[in-house]
Amino acid sequence: MEKIYILGKKPETINELLRTLYSYVTNDNSIFKAIETYSDEECLTPQCSTCKNRSFDDLMCIVNTYFPDTNEATLITELMNLMITGDNNKYFCWIMFCSDIHKPVINYWLEESFARFVRTSDLKLSNEYGDSNYSAAEILSLINIKDYEEMFNTIKQKHEQEIQIETGVPGLS
């Protein structure tokens, strides 16, 4: 498997790696995308530039560079569990098929935009593999999720439970 590196200290956990990787926010503050990655451990040879949607294939390579025993189900679970916050906003995992690179990609949408998009679209999970080893439907099936609405509801429910645990008050962040 190809090795793909991020600049900086070696992450201690997959969560820390993903938080570092997804630390670039778009100009309109609606989406977090990935930072630049490198083909070499010294981080001198760029592999992919900043502000890109990263494919699940690339994410497997990145995570396996630092955590070689990680499997696909663990990665999608970590991605779904990661909630990025910034300026009192919450950003949630989104997986879609990218027609530019012909692979399923992952980014993090602002909660409001994400919810509006999911509720107003008839998107079905793509069964397209394109140039990928995975389809979006196959990736989510690893954790028994059947469609985008179930994905969104699963993520939202998990994060609401975390807020309740942190504050002791349902719905209070």
MIMAR-403705 format. One line per field, with one value per residue: y, z, x of N, C-alpha, C in turn; residue number from 0. Coordinates in nm, 3 decimals. Atoms other than C-alpha are relative to their C-alpha. Example, Ala and Ser with C-alpha at 12.3 -4.5 7.8 and 13.67 -1.06 7.14 Angstrom:
REM MIMAR-403705
nnorth: -0.119, -0.119
nup: 0.000, -0.006
neast: 0.089, -0.082
canorth: -0.450, -0.106
caup: 0.780, 0.714
caeast: 1.230, 1.367
cnorth: 0.120, 0.109
cup: 0.000, 0.073
ceast: 0.090, -0.077
num: 0, 1
END
This chain:
REM MIMAR-403705
nnorth: -0.118, -0.127, -0.079, -0.142, -0.065, -0.137, -0.078, -0.018, 0.114, 0.124, 0.004, 0.110, 0.074, -0.023, -0.122, -0.112, -0.005, -0.053, -0.142, -0.075, 0.008, -0.082, -0.127, -0.112, -0.037, -0.079, -0.144, -0.030, 0.072, 0.102, 0.135, 0.028, 0.092, 0.047, -0.078, 0.061, 0.124, 0.019, 0.136, 0.041, -0.022, -0.132, -0.096, -0.088, 0.027, -0.003, 0.108, -0.062, -0.136, -0.040, -0.030, 0.107, 0.108, 0.117, 0.126, 0.102, 0.074, -0.079, -0.001, 0.129, -0.009, -0.095, 0.059, 0.116, -0.048, -0.022, 0.106, 0.102, 0.107, -0.055, 0.052, -0.092, -0.025, -0.090, -0.134, -0.069, -0.029, -0.118, -0.116, -0.033, -0.047, -0.127, -0.121, -0.115, -0.121, -0.125, -0.119, 0.045, 0.081, 0.142, 0.053, 0.143, 0.082, 0.018, 0.082, -0.012, 0.041, -0.116, 0.025, -0.045, 0.103, 0.129, 0.077, -0.056, -0.093, -0.037, -0.133, -0.031, -0.110, -0.075, 0.070, -0.057, 0.029, 0.145, 0.041, -0.051, 0.076, 0.136, 0.001, -0.046, 0.074, 0.140, 0.075, 0.139, 0.034, 0.044, 0.132, -0.012, 0.017, -0.086, 0.039, 0.031, 0.136, -0.002, -0.090, -0.066, 0.093, 0.106, -0.057, -0.015, 0.132, 0.055, -0.031, 0.028, -0.116, 0.029, -0.116, -0.127, -0.045, 0.079, -0.047, -0.128, 0.020, 0.072, -0.095, -0.102, 0.062, 0.027, -0.125, -0.050, 0.079, -0.050, -0.129, 0.029, 0.056, -0.109, -0.106, 0.055, -0.054, 0.035, -0.110, -0.120, 0.013
nup: 0.000, 0.008, -0.123, 0.017, -0.126, -0.031, -0.061, -0.145, -0.085, 0.023, -0.085, -0.096, 0.019, 0.130, -0.015, 0.012, 0.140, 0.080, -0.037, 0.067, 0.145, 0.036, -0.072, 0.094, 0.020, 0.121, -0.025, -0.049, -0.127, 0.006, 0.014, -0.033, 0.093, -0.045, 0.023, 0.092, -0.041, 0.064, 0.040, -0.072, -0.145, -0.030, 0.045, 0.100, 0.128, -0.014, 0.059, 0.032, -0.054, -0.099, 0.042, 0.085, -0.059, 0.007, 0.027, -0.105, 0.031, -0.054, -0.146, -0.047, 0.010, -0.101, -0.134, -0.009, -0.012, -0.142, -0.079, 0.104, -0.023, 0.013, 0.113, 0.057, -0.093, -0.104, 0.058, 0.021, -0.134, -0.049, 0.078, -0.039, -0.139, -0.009, 0.021, -0.002, -0.047, 0.023, -0.007, -0.049, 0.102, 0.003, 0.135, 0.000, 0.109, 0.121, 0.102, 0.130, 0.113, 0.070, 0.144, 0.048, -0.020, 0.018, -0.124, -0.115, -0.078, -0.133, -0.055, -0.116, 0.030, -0.108, -0.038, 0.063, 0.144, 0.012, -0.027, 0.108, 0.120, -0.015, -0.001, 0.126, 0.116, 0.014, 0.026, -0.044, -0.007, 0.127, 0.009, 0.095, -0.050, 0.075, -0.013, -0.141, -0.047, -0.080, 0.034, -0.121, -0.064, -0.063, -0.116, -0.110, -0.038, -0.098, -0.132, 0.009, 0.037, 0.132, 0.086, -0.055, -0.112, -0.116, -0.035, -0.068, -0.128, -0.088, -0.045, -0.083, -0.127, -0.078, -0.052, -0.102, -0.119, -0.057, -0.064, -0.122, -0.095, -0.041, -0.074, -0.089, 0.039, 0.139, 0.098, -0.035, 0.037
neast: 0.085, -0.074, -0.009, 0.031, -0.037, 0.039, -0.107, 0.011, -0.036, 0.074, 0.120, 0.005, 0.125, 0.065, 0.077, -0.093, -0.040, 0.111, 0.019, -0.107, 0.024, 0.117, -0.009, 0.014, 0.139, 0.019, 0.020, 0.135, 0.014, 0.104, -0.056, -0.140, -0.063, -0.131, -0.121, -0.095, -0.065, -0.130, -0.038, -0.120, 0.005, -0.057, 0.103, -0.058, 0.064, 0.147, 0.079, 0.129, 0.002, 0.100, 0.138, 0.052, 0.077, -0.088, 0.069, -0.010, -0.123, -0.111, 0.010, -0.052, -0.147, -0.049, 0.014, -0.088, -0.138, -0.026, 0.065, 0.006, 0.097, 0.135, 0.078, 0.098, 0.110, -0.051, -0.015, 0.129, 0.052, -0.074, 0.044, 0.137, 0.000, -0.069, 0.077, -0.089, 0.069, -0.072, 0.086, 0.131, 0.066, -0.031, -0.017, 0.024, -0.056, 0.081, -0.064, 0.068, -0.082, -0.055, -0.010, -0.131, -0.103, 0.068, -0.013, 0.071, -0.082, 0.049, -0.028, 0.083, 0.091, 0.064, 0.122, 0.119, -0.006, 0.008, 0.138, 0.083, -0.033, 0.051, 0.147, 0.059, -0.047, 0.041, -0.122, -0.016, -0.142, -0.055, -0.061, -0.110, -0.136, -0.089, -0.140, -0.018, 0.020, 0.123, 0.110, 0.051, 0.093, -0.078, -0.070, 0.095, 0.052, -0.094, 0.053, 0.144, 0.079, 0.055, 0.019, -0.049, 0.083, -0.040, -0.134, 0.015, 0.068, -0.093, -0.102, 0.063, 0.040, -0.121, -0.053, 0.093, -0.026, -0.126, 0.027, 0.075, -0.096, -0.091, 0.067, 0.100, 0.130, 0.031, 0.013, -0.078, -0.141
canorth: 0.000, 0.347, 0.561, 0.915, 1.157, 1.475, 1.752, 1.775, 1.539, 1.178, 1.152, 0.934, 0.833, 0.799, 1.075, 1.310, 1.222, 1.293, 1.620, 1.733, 1.616, 1.786, 2.124, 2.337, 2.524, 2.671, 3.051, 3.039, 2.829, 2.561, 2.267, 2.132, 1.966, 1.806, 1.976, 1.902, 1.552, 1.418, 1.111, 1.105, 1.091, 1.417, 1.592, 1.741, 1.586, 1.694, 1.409, 1.617, 1.987, 2.159, 2.203, 1.871, 1.614, 1.305, 0.966, 0.677, 0.496, 0.780, 0.794, 0.422, 0.487, 0.788, 0.609, 0.290, 0.495, 0.577, 0.294, -0.009, -0.245, -0.020, -0.178, -0.015, -0.055, 0.112, 0.401, 0.473, 0.449, 0.700, 0.932, 0.915, 0.972, 1.276, 1.599, 1.908, 2.228, 2.586, 2.929, 2.761, 2.551, 2.173, 1.994, 1.640, 1.365, 1.341, 1.078, 1.119, 1.004, 1.262, 1.281, 1.456, 1.178, 0.898, 0.786, 0.821, 1.118, 1.240, 1.594, 1.765, 1.990, 2.262, 2.113, 2.353, 2.311, 1.938, 1.898, 2.115, 1.924, 1.582, 1.674, 1.833, 1.577, 1.239, 1.124, 0.753, 0.605, 0.555, 0.199, 0.333, 0.222, 0.433, 0.425, 0.328, 0.002, 0.102, 0.242, 0.486, 0.227, -0.040, 0.189, 0.268, -0.094, -0.175, -0.014, -0.124, 0.209, 0.189, 0.549, 0.914, 0.989, 0.704, 0.824, 1.177, 1.062, 0.823, 1.097, 1.358, 1.120, 1.018, 1.379, 1.476, 1.189, 1.317, 1.667, 1.522, 1.326, 1.634, 1.876, 1.644, 1.826, 1.685, 1.915, 2.163, 2.222
caup: 0.000, -0.090, 0.200, 0.229, 0.496, 0.667, 0.781, 1.153, 1.442, 1.416, 1.536, 1.841, 1.746, 1.431, 1.565, 1.600, 1.246, 1.100, 1.295, 1.155, 0.804, 0.798, 0.928, 0.616, 0.606, 0.281, 0.245, 0.310, 0.627, 0.499, 0.444, 0.603, 0.350, 0.371, 0.401, 0.173, 0.188, 0.083, -0.086, 0.132, 0.507, 0.498, 0.345, 0.056, -0.233, -0.246, -0.309, -0.307, -0.250, 0.022, -0.009, -0.177, -0.104, -0.015, -0.148, 0.086, -0.092, -0.006, 0.349, 0.390, 0.269, 0.500, 0.807, 0.728, 0.696, 1.066, 1.193, 0.970, 1.132, 1.060, 0.846, 0.640, 0.902, 1.167, 0.933, 0.837, 1.206, 1.299, 1.015, 1.116, 1.484, 1.413, 1.462, 1.376, 1.556, 1.480, 1.554, 1.743, 1.434, 1.398, 1.086, 0.999, 0.782, 0.426, 0.166, -0.202, -0.542, -0.703, -1.079, -1.110, -0.963, -1.007, -0.643, -0.324, -0.124, 0.233, 0.367, 0.660, 0.602, 0.826, 1.016, 0.874, 0.512, 0.557, 0.705, 0.436, 0.161, 0.296, 0.350, 0.009, -0.205, -0.334, -0.341, -0.320, -0.221, -0.526, -0.620, -0.859, -0.801, -1.074, -1.012, -0.647, -0.458, -0.288, -0.366, -0.124, -0.058, 0.019, 0.256, 0.462, 0.453, 0.658, 0.952, 0.849, 0.710, 0.404, 0.282, 0.333, 0.560, 0.791, 0.781, 0.878, 1.152, 1.295, 1.311, 1.453, 1.719, 1.826, 1.864, 2.053, 2.295, 2.342, 2.419, 2.673, 2.837, 2.843, 2.981, 3.154, 2.973, 2.659, 2.357, 2.534, 2.382
caeast: 0.000, 0.126, 0.247, 0.106, 0.232, 0.117, 0.349, 0.422, 0.468, 0.359, -0.002, -0.065, -0.421, -0.631, -0.855, -0.557, -0.444, -0.789, -0.824, -0.488, -0.571, -0.913, -0.799, -0.855, -1.186, -1.320, -1.355, -1.730, -1.676, -1.916, -1.678, -1.361, -1.133, -0.791, -0.455, -0.159, -0.014, 0.325, 0.473, 0.784, 0.840, 1.041, 0.735, 0.930, 0.735, 0.368, 0.125, -0.196, -0.261, -0.465, -0.844, -0.912, -1.177, -0.975, -1.076, -1.143, -0.857, -0.615, -0.746, -0.674, -0.317, -0.273, -0.406, -0.213, 0.107, 0.078, -0.145, -0.072, -0.323, -0.624, -0.897, -1.172, -1.445, -1.228, -1.149, -1.511, -1.610, -1.339, -1.446, -1.812, -1.730, -1.516, -1.707, -1.510, -1.603, -1.505, -1.655, -1.943, -2.024, -2.037, -1.917, -2.023, -1.873, -2.001, -1.919, -1.996, -1.875, -1.646, -1.684, -1.345, -1.131, -1.389, -1.374, -1.580, -1.447, -1.485, -1.520, -1.693, -1.995, -2.132, -2.425, -2.687, -2.574, -2.542, -2.890, -3.048, -2.869, -2.963, -3.327, -3.374, -3.200, -3.298, -2.937, -2.889, -2.556, -2.342, -2.257, -1.996, -1.640, -1.483, -1.108, -1.157, -1.138, -1.466, -1.810, -1.977, -2.248, -1.989, -1.796, -2.106, -2.224, -1.911, -2.092, -2.444, -2.562, -2.788, -2.834, -2.743, -3.036, -2.941, -2.579, -2.679, -2.917, -2.656, -2.393, -2.629, -2.764, -2.413, -2.303, -2.619, -2.548, -2.191, -2.320, -2.564, -2.280, -2.052, -2.313, -2.558, -2.841, -3.010, -2.969, -2.739, -2.399
cnorth: 0.124, 0.071, 0.147, 0.066, 0.138, 0.068, 0.012, -0.126, -0.120, -0.003, -0.123, -0.086, 0.028, 0.130, 0.123, 0.017, 0.062, 0.147, 0.088, 0.004, 0.091, 0.132, 0.121, 0.028, 0.089, 0.146, 0.034, -0.072, -0.112, -0.142, -0.003, -0.103, -0.030, 0.100, -0.075, -0.127, -0.022, -0.148, -0.053, 0.040, 0.138, 0.113, 0.106, -0.013, -0.002, -0.118, 0.054, 0.136, 0.020, 0.028, -0.101, -0.092, -0.125, -0.127, -0.095, -0.082, 0.073, 0.002, -0.131, 0.002, 0.090, -0.063, -0.120, 0.038, 0.012, -0.112, -0.120, -0.111, 0.046, -0.061, 0.102, 0.035, 0.095, 0.142, 0.069, 0.031, 0.125, 0.127, 0.046, 0.056, 0.136, 0.115, 0.116, 0.120, 0.120, 0.115, -0.037, -0.076, -0.145, -0.043, -0.152, -0.067, -0.013, -0.082, 0.010, -0.048, 0.126, -0.032, 0.048, -0.109, -0.142, -0.093, 0.060, 0.087, 0.036, 0.146, 0.023, 0.127, 0.067, -0.062, 0.052, -0.032, -0.148, -0.046, 0.044, -0.082, -0.140, -0.002, 0.038, -0.079, -0.142, -0.087, -0.141, -0.024, -0.054, -0.141, 0.002, -0.019, 0.098, -0.054, -0.042, -0.149, -0.015, 0.085, 0.065, -0.094, -0.110, 0.051, 0.009, -0.134, -0.068, 0.025, -0.003, 0.123, -0.015, 0.121, 0.127, 0.047, -0.076, 0.042, 0.129, -0.018, -0.071, 0.096, 0.101, -0.057, -0.026, 0.129, 0.064, -0.077, 0.047, 0.132, -0.022, -0.055, 0.111, 0.101, -0.052, 0.048, -0.036, 0.124, 0.124, -0.022, 0.101
cup: 0.000, 0.135, -0.035, 0.137, 0.015, 0.068, 0.150, 0.075, -0.030, 0.092, 0.090, -0.016, -0.140, 0.006, -0.016, -0.146, -0.085, 0.032, -0.066, -0.150, -0.043, 0.077, -0.092, -0.021, -0.125, 0.036, 0.054, 0.131, -0.004, -0.002, 0.049, -0.099, 0.050, -0.032, -0.099, 0.060, -0.087, -0.028, 0.079, 0.147, 0.040, -0.038, -0.092, -0.136, 0.017, -0.072, -0.045, 0.069, 0.103, -0.066, -0.100, 0.082, -0.014, -0.019, 0.118, -0.022, 0.058, 0.152, 0.061, -0.003, 0.109, 0.138, 0.015, 0.003, 0.147, 0.090, -0.092, 0.020, -0.016, -0.122, -0.043, 0.095, 0.113, -0.054, -0.017, 0.135, 0.056, -0.075, 0.042, 0.142, 0.016, -0.028, 0.015, 0.044, -0.028, 0.000, 0.039, -0.105, 0.014, -0.146, 0.007, -0.125, -0.115, -0.097, -0.128, -0.109, -0.074, -0.147, -0.058, 0.012, -0.010, 0.120, 0.106, 0.081, 0.130, 0.027, 0.115, -0.026, 0.127, 0.026, -0.075, -0.150, -0.024, 0.016, -0.113, -0.127, 0.006, -0.011, -0.134, -0.120, 0.002, -0.025, 0.056, 0.007, -0.135, 0.013, -0.098, 0.071, -0.070, 0.007, 0.142, 0.027, 0.071, -0.068, 0.131, 0.076, 0.074, 0.126, 0.119, 0.044, 0.101, 0.143, -0.001, -0.022, -0.147, -0.092, 0.070, 0.120, 0.127, 0.048, 0.081, 0.138, 0.101, 0.058, 0.097, 0.137, 0.087, 0.063, 0.103, 0.130, 0.068, 0.072, 0.131, 0.107, 0.054, 0.093, 0.105, -0.035, -0.147, -0.086, 0.030, -0.038, 0.072
ceast: 0.090, 0.001, -0.025, 0.015, -0.063, 0.118, -0.022, 0.036, -0.089, -0.122, 0.001, -0.125, -0.055, -0.080, 0.089, 0.046, -0.110, -0.027, 0.106, -0.025, -0.114, 0.001, -0.006, -0.149, -0.010, -0.031, -0.138, -0.032, -0.104, 0.056, 0.144, 0.050, 0.141, 0.112, 0.090, 0.059, 0.123, 0.027, 0.119, -0.009, 0.053, -0.096, 0.059, -0.069, -0.152, -0.067, -0.135, -0.005, -0.111, -0.134, -0.054, -0.090, 0.085, -0.081, 0.017, 0.126, 0.121, -0.003, 0.049, 0.153, 0.057, -0.005, 0.093, 0.148, 0.038, -0.052, -0.025, -0.104, -0.145, -0.070, -0.106, -0.113, 0.044, 0.013, -0.134, -0.065, 0.066, -0.045, -0.139, -0.006, 0.064, -0.096, 0.097, -0.081, 0.089, -0.097, -0.143, -0.081, 0.043, 0.005, -0.007, 0.056, -0.099, 0.080, -0.080, 0.093, 0.044, 0.020, 0.133, 0.105, -0.057, 0.019, -0.093, 0.097, -0.069, 0.034, -0.097, -0.079, -0.050, -0.137, -0.123, -0.004, -0.022, -0.145, -0.093, 0.022, -0.059, -0.152, -0.060, 0.047, -0.053, 0.122, -0.008, 0.150, 0.046, 0.057, 0.116, 0.133, 0.093, 0.141, 0.034, -0.010, -0.135, -0.107, -0.045, -0.093, 0.076, 0.071, -0.095, -0.058, 0.092, -0.048, -0.154, -0.087, -0.041, -0.013, 0.046, -0.080, 0.037, 0.139, -0.010, -0.062, 0.089, 0.103, -0.060, -0.038, 0.123, 0.054, -0.092, 0.018, 0.128, -0.021, -0.073, 0.096, 0.091, -0.069, -0.098, -0.141, -0.027, -0.012, 0.080, 0.144, 0.084
num: 0, 1, 2, 3, 4, 5, 6, 7, 8, 9, 10, 11, 12, 13, 14, 15, 16, 17, 18, 19, 20, 21, 22, 23, 24, 25, 26, 27, 28, 29, 30, 31, 32, 33, 34, 35, 36, 37, 38, 39, 40, 41, 42, 43, 44, 45, 46, 47, 48, 49, 50, 51, 52, 53, 54, 55, 56, 57, 58, 59, 60, 61, 62, 63, 64, 65, 66, 67, 68, 69, 70, 71, 72, 73, 74, 75, 76, 77, 78, 79, 80, 81, 82, 83, 84, 85, 86, 87, 88, 89, 90, 91, 92, 93, 94, 95, 96, 97, 98, 99, 100, 101, 102, 103, 104, 105, 106, 107, 108, 109, 110, 111, 112, 113, 114, 115, 116, 117, 118, 119, 120, 121, 122, 123, 124, 125, 126, 127, 128, 129, 130, 131, 132, 133, 134, 135, 136, 137, 138, 139, 140, 141, 142, 143, 144, 145, 146, 147, 148, 149, 150, 151, 152, 153, 154, 155, 156, 157, 158, 159, 160, 161, 162, 163, 164, 165, 166, 167, 168, 169, 170, 171, 172
END
